[in-house]
Amino acid sequence: MMNVCFPGGMDLRSPALGPPHEIDLPSGRLRYFEQGEGPPVVFIHGLLVNADLWRSVLPGVAAAGFRCLAPDWPLGSHRIAMPSADLSPPGVAELVADFLDRLDLDDVTIVANDTGGAITQLLMVNRPDRIARVVLTPSDCFNRFFPPVFAPLPLIARLPGGVWFLTQLMRIRALHRLPMTFGWVSKRPVPRDVVDSYLQPSRQDREVRRDLGRFLRGVHRRHTVAAATRLPQFDRPVLLAWASEDRLFPIGLAHRLAELLPEATVAPIEDSYTFIPEDQPAELTRLIVKFSRAAV
């Protein structure tokens, strides 16, 4: 069943994303935002953010003639818990495939960032049937899943109360510009209301925290290392829109990916860190539209 879901109370979301919807998948219910008509573009965010990451990118892509869909994937900033879902990285990749299947989306452009890029690489090698092309912005890959500054998170998630402690610690706004929070993912401060959109769900909802913990405990570089060995089989166009100044995922990783992928192009983006949708949304929008139009 699919129906419109109207957010309320503390459920902050940018209206630029378009109207919210809910869809029932085999693993549970998922919320997504949609606007535009035309070839489908599906956005995949990373850990502890949600569809709001794309609020300054999605409208421009939709206006260029694309049907844009931005789900809140169950990575800790979602509002609908998925207690029965497999939230290991391969399980989340399967969830993405189920979403594409449920909406019968074909010839899809996938746009991914950060942890969402690792999920996308698993999708590319395990369930590529509905994908026409991929835009990877700075993402976990190879043995950087997670990068060193975030490597302790899976260990902390295994400690009793560890996830609760992490989410409550993030109440301290002075910590938001440290490297282990938003300091190295976004070159510029993320607006306060957007940060609240990202951090409130896991802080307020025990079931969402449990989802977050299950995902964190499943993170391991073996997933991205194994995916890398099969990426040469993915023969569709891939744009590696990478931040040239990225501290977590140096642009050399994009060039390594390009060496593996048969149809890959590296597009450096200046004056940005990992969250290109936050730091350089206009340039990312331009690149997505140009790439998608050329491939249609």
C-alpha positions as CSV (number, residue, x, y, z in Angstrom):
1,M,0.0,0.0,0.0
2,M,1.2,3.5,-0.8
3,N,-0.2,6.7,0.6
4,V,0.6,10.3,1.4
5,C,2.0,10.8,4.9
6,F,1.9,14.3,6.4
7,P,4.7,15.1,8.8
8,G,3.7,16.7,12.1
9,G,5.1,18.1,15.3
10,M,8.9,17.7,15.5
11,D,9.2,15.9,12.2
12,L,11.2,18.6,10.4
13,R,11.6,18.4,6.6
14,S,12.3,20.9,3.9
15,P,9.2,21.6,1.7
16,A,11.6,21.8,-1.3
17,L,11.7,18.0,-1.3
18,G,8.1,17.7,-2.5
19,P,5.2,15.8,-0.9
20,P,6.0,12.9,1.5
21,H,4.7,9.4,0.8
22,E,4.9,6.0,2.5
23,I,5.3,2.7,0.8
24,D,5.1,-0.8,2.2
25,L,8.1,-3.0,1.3
26,P,8.8,-6.6,2.3
27,S,11.0,-5.4,5.2
28,G,8.7,-2.7,6.4
29,R,7.3,0.8,5.7
30,L,9.5,3.5,4.1
31,R,8.9,7.2,3.7
32,Y,10.1,9.0,0.6
33,F,9.7,12.4,-1.0
34,E,8.9,12.9,-4.7
35,Q,8.6,15.6,-7.3
36,G,8.9,16.0,-11.0
37,E,8.1,13.9,-14.0
38,G,10.3,12.1,-16.5
39,P,13.1,9.5,-16.1
40,P,13.5,8.4,-12.5
41,V,16.4,9.7,-10.3
42,V,16.6,8.0,-6.8
43,F,18.8,9.6,-4.1
44,I,20.6,7.6,-1.5
45,H,21.9,9.4,1.6
46,G,24.3,8.1,4.2
47,L,24.5,7.6,7.9
48,L,22.7,9.9,10.3
49,V,21.2,12.1,7.6
50,N,18.0,11.8,5.7
51,A,16.3,13.1,2.5
52,D,16.9,16.7,3.7
53,L,20.5,16.2,2.4
54,W,19.1,16.6,-1.1
55,R,16.8,19.6,-0.4
56,S,19.0,22.0,-2.5
57,V,19.7,19.5,-5.3
58,L,16.4,17.6,-5.9
59,P,14.3,20.6,-7.0
60,G,16.7,21.6,-9.8
61,V,17.0,18.1,-11.1
62,A,13.2,17.7,-11.0
63,A,12.8,21.1,-12.9
64,A,15.1,19.8,-15.6
65,G,12.6,17.0,-16.5
66,F,13.3,14.2,-14.1
67,R,11.1,12.3,-11.6
68,C,13.1,12.6,-8.3
69,L,12.6,10.3,-5.4
70,A,14.4,10.8,-2.1
71,P,13.7,8.2,0.6
72,D,14.6,8.4,4.3
73,W,16.7,5.2,4.4
74,P,16.8,3.5,7.8
75,L,20.3,4.8,8.7
76,G,19.4,6.6,12.0
77,S,17.6,9.8,10.8
78,H,14.4,8.1,9.7
79,R,11.0,8.5,11.4
80,I,9.5,5.1,10.7
81,A,11.4,2.3,12.4
82,M,12.0,-1.0,10.5
83,P,12.4,-3.5,13.4
84,S,12.1,-6.6,11.2
85,A,14.4,-5.4,8.4
86,D,17.9,-6.8,7.6
87,L,19.9,-3.6,8.2
88,S,23.3,-5.0,7.4
89,P,24.9,-3.1,4.5
90,P,23.8,-5.8,2.0
91,G,20.4,-5.8,3.6
92,V,20.0,-2.1,3.0
93,A,21.1,-2.5,-0.6
94,E,18.4,-5.1,-1.0
95,L,15.9,-2.6,0.5
96,V,16.9,-0.1,-2.2
97,A,16.3,-2.8,-4.8
98,D,12.9,-3.6,-3.2
99,F,12.0,0.1,-3.4
100,L,12.8,0.2,-7.1
101,D,10.8,-3.0,-7.7
102,R,7.8,-1.8,-5.7
103,L,7.5,1.4,-7.7
104,D,8.4,-0.4,-10.9
105,L,11.2,2.1,-11.7
106,D,13.4,1.2,-14.7
107,D,16.4,2.9,-16.3
108,V,17.0,4.6,-12.9
109,T,19.7,7.1,-12.2
110,I,21.1,6.5,-8.7
111,V,22.7,9.5,-6.9
112,A,24.5,8.6,-3.7
113,N,26.6,10.2,-1.0
114,D,28.8,9.0,1.9
115,T,27.5,5.7,3.4
116,G,24.9,5.7,0.7
117,G,27.7,5.3,-1.8
118,A,28.8,2.0,-0.2
119,I,25.2,0.8,-0.3
120,T,25.0,1.8,-3.9
121,Q,28.2,-0.2,-4.8
122,L,26.5,-3.3,-3.2
123,L,23.4,-2.5,-5.3
124,M,25.5,-2.2,-8.4
125,V,27.1,-5.6,-8.0
126,N,24.2,-7.5,-6.5
127,R,21.0,-6.0,-8.0
128,P,21.9,-3.9,-11.0
129,D,18.9,-4.8,-13.2
130,R,17.0,-1.5,-12.8
131,I,20.0,0.8,-12.8
132,A,20.8,2.8,-16.0
133,R,23.5,5.1,-14.6
134,V,25.1,6.1,-11.2
135,V,26.4,9.3,-9.7
136,L,28.7,8.7,-6.8
137,T,29.7,11.6,-4.7
138,P,32.4,11.1,-2.0
139,S,31.6,7.7,-0.5
140,D,32.8,4.8,1.6
141,C,34.7,2.4,-0.7
142,F,37.5,-0.1,-0.7
143,N,38.9,-0.4,2.9
144,R,37.3,3.0,4.0
145,F,34.0,1.7,5.4
146,F,34.1,3.7,7.7
147,P,37.0,6.2,7.2
148,P,39.4,6.2,10.2
149,V,37.7,9.1,12.1
150,F,34.4,7.1,12.2
151,A,36.0,3.7,12.5
152,P,35.1,3.4,16.3
153,L,31.4,3.7,15.7
154,P,30.7,-0.1,15.1
155,L,32.6,-0.9,18.2
156,I,30.7,1.7,20.3
157,A,27.4,0.3,18.9
158,R,28.3,-3.1,20.4
159,L,28.6,-1.6,23.9
160,P,25.5,-1.6,26.2
161,G,24.0,1.9,25.9
162,G,26.6,2.9,23.3
163,V,24.2,4.1,20.6
164,W,22.1,6.0,23.2
165,F,25.2,7.7,24.5
166,L,26.2,8.8,21.0
167,T,22.8,10.2,20.1
168,Q,22.5,12.1,23.4
169,L,26.1,13.4,23.1
170,M,25.0,15.1,19.8
171,R,22.7,17.4,21.8
172,I,25.8,19.5,22.4
173,R,25.8,21.9,19.4
174,A,29.4,22.9,20.1
175,L,30.4,19.4,19.0
176,H,28.9,19.6,15.6
177,R,32.0,21.2,14.0
178,L,34.4,18.5,15.2
179,P,35.8,16.1,12.7
180,M,33.9,13.1,14.2
181,T,30.6,14.9,13.7
182,F,29.9,17.4,10.8
183,G,33.3,19.2,10.8
184,W,34.9,17.1,8.1
185,V,31.8,16.2,6.1
186,S,30.6,19.7,5.5
187,K,32.9,22.6,4.8
188,R,30.3,25.1,6.0
189,P,28.0,24.8,9.0
190,V,24.8,22.8,8.3
191,P,21.7,24.9,9.1
192,R,20.4,24.2,12.6
193,D,17.0,23.1,11.5
194,V,18.5,20.6,9.1
195,V,20.8,19.3,11.9
196,D,17.7,18.8,14.0
197,S,16.1,16.9,11.2
198,Y,19.1,14.6,11.1
199,L,19.6,14.1,14.8
200,Q,16.2,14.2,16.5
201,P,14.8,10.8,15.3
202,S,17.5,8.6,16.9
203,R,17.5,10.8,20.0
204,Q,13.8,10.6,20.5
205,D,12.8,7.1,19.3
206,R,14.2,4.0,20.8
207,E,13.2,1.9,17.8
208,V,15.1,4.2,15.5
209,R,18.1,3.9,17.7
210,R,17.9,0.1,17.5
211,D,17.8,0.4,13.7
212,L,20.9,2.6,13.8
213,G,22.7,0.2,16.1
214,R,21.9,-2.8,13.9
215,F,23.3,-1.0,10.9
216,L,26.4,0.2,12.7
217,R,27.2,-3.3,14.0
218,G,27.0,-4.6,10.4
219,V,29.5,-2.1,8.9
220,H,32.8,-3.7,7.9
221,R,35.2,-3.0,5.1
222,R,34.8,-6.6,3.8
223,H,31.6,-5.5,2.2
224,T,33.1,-2.7,0.1
225,V,36.3,-4.6,-0.6
226,A,34.3,-7.5,-1.9
227,A,32.1,-5.2,-4.0
228,A,35.2,-3.6,-5.5
229,T,36.3,-6.9,-7.0
230,R,33.0,-7.1,-8.9
231,L,32.7,-3.5,-10.0
232,P,34.4,-4.1,-13.3
233,Q,31.3,-6.1,-14.3
234,F,29.1,-2.9,-14.0
235,D,29.2,-1.6,-17.6
236,R,26.8,1.3,-17.3
237,P,27.9,5.0,-17.1
238,V,29.1,6.2,-13.7
239,L,29.9,9.8,-12.8
240,L,32.3,10.2,-9.8
241,A,31.4,13.8,-8.7
242,W,34.1,14.1,-6.0
243,A,35.2,16.8,-3.7
244,S,38.8,17.7,-4.5
245,E,39.4,18.8,-0.9
246,D,37.7,15.8,0.8
247,R,39.4,14.8,4.0
248,L,37.5,11.6,4.6
249,F,37.5,10.2,1.1
250,P,40.4,11.7,-0.8
251,I,39.8,12.2,-4.5
252,G,42.4,9.4,-5.2
253,L,39.6,7.0,-4.2
254,A,37.5,8.3,-7.1
255,H,40.3,7.7,-9.5
256,R,40.7,4.1,-8.2
257,L,37.0,3.5,-8.7
258,A,37.3,4.9,-12.2
259,E,40.1,2.4,-13.0
260,L,37.7,-0.4,-12.1
261,L,34.5,0.8,-13.7
262,P,34.4,0.4,-17.5
263,E,32.3,3.6,-18.1
264,A,33.4,6.0,-15.4
265,T,34.3,9.7,-15.4
266,V,35.8,11.7,-12.6
267,A,34.4,15.2,-12.1
268,P,36.3,17.1,-9.4
269,I,34.2,19.7,-7.4
270,E,36.1,22.5,-5.7
271,D,35.4,24.2,-2.3
272,S,33.6,21.2,-0.8
273,Y,34.0,18.3,1.6
274,T,32.0,15.0,1.6
275,F,28.6,16.6,1.7
276,I,28.6,18.1,-1.7
277,P,24.8,18.5,-1.6
278,E,25.4,20.9,1.4
279,D,28.5,22.7,0.1
280,Q,28.1,22.9,-3.6
281,P,24.4,21.9,-4.4
282,A,24.2,24.1,-7.6
283,E,27.3,22.4,-9.2
284,L,26.1,19.0,-8.2
285,T,22.7,19.7,-9.7
286,R,24.3,20.8,-12.9
287,L,26.5,17.7,-13.2
288,I,23.6,15.3,-12.5
289,V,21.4,16.9,-15.1
290,K,24.1,17.1,-17.7
291,F,25.2,13.5,-17.1
292,S,21.6,12.1,-17.0
293,R,20.6,13.9,-20.2
294,A,23.6,12.7,-22.1
295,A,22.9,9.1,-21.1
296,V,19.2,9.2,-22.0
